[in-house]
């Protein structure tokens, strides 16, 4: 593995998931006021011969901002894939391609929640842009509940390049917007697809939208005509899984 700067992640679930990844965790800090509820993490780390330091909770609070739950881990950053390797995954799994493209998601809570859903439904890879996206910061690890470890990530300079690569391989690009021409229930999601999700404020950029083969919407009956981006992504991705489960 290439040399990388170690990063801190925090929270019970992210650290537990990190402990499942060989060689990922280099050190764990535990608050001395929370030894009992964190006993499982301590025992797992000791079995894996990972150093555990019992410290004052103020020590952890100086390192991270957020709900750390008394545990902090120093880890090797997760490896990312290049697009070429990501494109091989569907055939390796003998499944129709199922990709998720994030167009400038900036909020770490949303980003992490989306990764958690992507892992749950079996998305082959999540593609996001390096600039103007939040990226894999510690708060994303926390909000994903550790799902970051299990999702294939592709960080790219420009997602429009990825979209063009998908289209060349007959992968349909489906954007999600409130003014879509049909509902996601009317769309056929069994074929090779890549779902495009726009940013929290302005949705899918116009230049990205123009590359989409189809725009779908989530039907709404209430007075509020939009959902939080992570909630909307959940609805869309689980509809893909539902349709595909019916066709097996």
N, C-alpha and C positions, 0 to 999 in steps of 0.2 A: 504494500500500500504506500502511496506517495506520502511524503511528510506534509502534515497539515497542522495549523495552529489549533490547539484544543479550545473548546467552547464550553460554557456552562449551560446546563439545562436544569430545570427545577420542577418540583411537584411529584407526588407519589406515582401516578400512572406513567408519566414520561420516563421516570427513572426505572420503574419496573420493566418497562418495555426495552429500555436501553440494556438492561442486564441480560436480556435474551439474545443480544447481538454479540457474537464472539469478538473479544478485543476492543469493544467500543468504549467501555468505561475504564477510566484510568484512576479515578479517585472519587470518593463520596464523602460529603460533609453532612453530618446529622446534628440537629439541635439537641443539646443535652436535656432540654425540657420535654422532648417528645420521643424518648427512647422506646417506650412501650408500644405505641401505635406503629412505630417504624421498625419493629423487631424483625419482620419478614424481610425487609430490604437489607438490614444489617446481616442477617444470617445468609441470605443469598450471596451478598457481596463477599463475605468471608469464605464461603464454599468456592467461589471463583477466584480467590486470592487477590481480591481488589481491596486496596487500602481504604479503611473507613476512619474518618476523623470525627470525634465527638467535640463539638464546639458550642460556644455561646450563640444563641440565635441572632444576636446583633451582628455577628460575623457574616452570617448568611444574608442578612438584610443589607449589608454594605455592598455585597456582590451583585444581588439581583433586586429588581423591582417587580412586584407581583405576588400572587398567592403561592408561596413556595412550599407550604405545608411542612416546613422544618427539614427539608431534604434538598440537597444540591449535588449534582454530579458533574465532574469534569470529563468530557467525552471527545472522541474523535468525530469531526463533522461527518454527516452522512454523505456517502458518494452519490453523485448525480450521473445520469446517463447522458450520452449524446443522442441526438434524434435518430441516427442510423440504428443504434442498438435498441432504442425504444420501439422502432418499427418492426423489429424481429419478434417482439414478445407475443403478439397474437398468434402467429403461426406456431411458435413454440408451445403455446397453450392449446392450440387447435381450437381457437375461438375467433369469431368475427371481431375486427378491431373496435376498440372502445376507448377513446381518448378524451381527455378533458383539457381544454385550453382556457387559461385565465388571462383576461385582458385587463391588466393593471389593477389587481386587487391590492389595496393599500392597508387595510386594517388587519392586524395580526390575529384578532379573534375570529374574523371571518375566514381568513386564509387557513388557520388551523382547523376550524370546524369543517371547511370544505374538504381538506385532506382526510379528515376522519371519515367523512361520508364516502369519498372516493375509494378509500381502502375497504370500506364495508361492502360496496357493490361490485368490486373487482375491476375498477378502471385500470387499464393497462399502463398508463402513464399520465402524469399531470404536467402540462407544459406551461411555463410562465416566463415572462420577460424579465431580464436581469435588471434593467433600469425602470424606475417608476413603479415597481412592485415591492411589496414588503419583504419578500424572500423568506429564508428559513432562519428567523431570529429566535432567541430563546422563548419569547412569549407565544410564538407559533407552536413550538414543541409542546408547551403547556396546554394551549387550547385544542391541540389535536389529540390530547390524551395519549401521546406516544405513537400515534398512527404514522408520524413522519418516518419512523424506522421501516415501515412496511409498504410505503407507497413509492413507486418509481417516479423520480422527479427529473424533468428536463428543463434546465435553465438556459435560455436562449437570448441572443441579442435582439431578435425581432420575431415576434410570433407570426407575422405575416409570411415569413420564410417557411415556418413549420406548416402553416395552412397550405401553402402552395405545394409543399412536398407531399402532404396528405392527399391533395386533390389529384396529383399525378399518379397516385396509387389507388385511385377510385374510392377514396374514403370521403363520404359525404360530410360536409361542414354544416352543422346546424347551430345557428345562433339562437339565443333566448332573450326575447324582448317583449315588453308589455303590448306592443302593437303588432305582434306576429300575425301572419296570414292565417294560421290554423292553430288549434290547441295541440299540446303535446300528446293528447289522447288520440288525435286524428293523424298524427305523424307516424310513419313507419320507422321504428328504431331498431329493427332487427338486422339491418344491413351494416356494413362497416361505416362507423360514424366517429366524428369528433365534435363534442359539444363545446360551444364557445360561451363563456360567461363574462359579462362586462363588469366594469368597476362599480363601486358602491354609489357614486354620485351620478355619473353620466352614462352608465351602461356601456355597450359595445361602441368603440370608436367607429366613425363612419367609414374610414378606410378599411377597417377590419370587416365591418358589416357587408361591404360591397363584395367581399370574397366568400361570403357565406352562400351556400346553395339553397338554404331554406331558413326562415325565421319562424320560430314557434313561440307560443305564449302559454302561460298557466291560466286556466279559466278562474275568474274571480267573481264571487257573488256579493261580497261586502262593499262598503263604501270606500275602503282603502284599496287603491288599485295596484299596489306593489307589495312585495315581500322583501324582508332582509335577504341579501344576496346569498348567504349560506343556507338559509331556509329554502329559497327558490332552487338552489343547486340540488339540495336534497330531494325535492319533489321530482325534478327532472331526471336525476340519476337513478332513483328508484323506479321510475316509470320505464327507463331503459331495461333495468333488470327484470321488471315484471313482464314486459313484452317478450324478452328473450327466454324467460323461463317457460312461457306458454308455447314457444316454438320448438322446444327441445323434444 
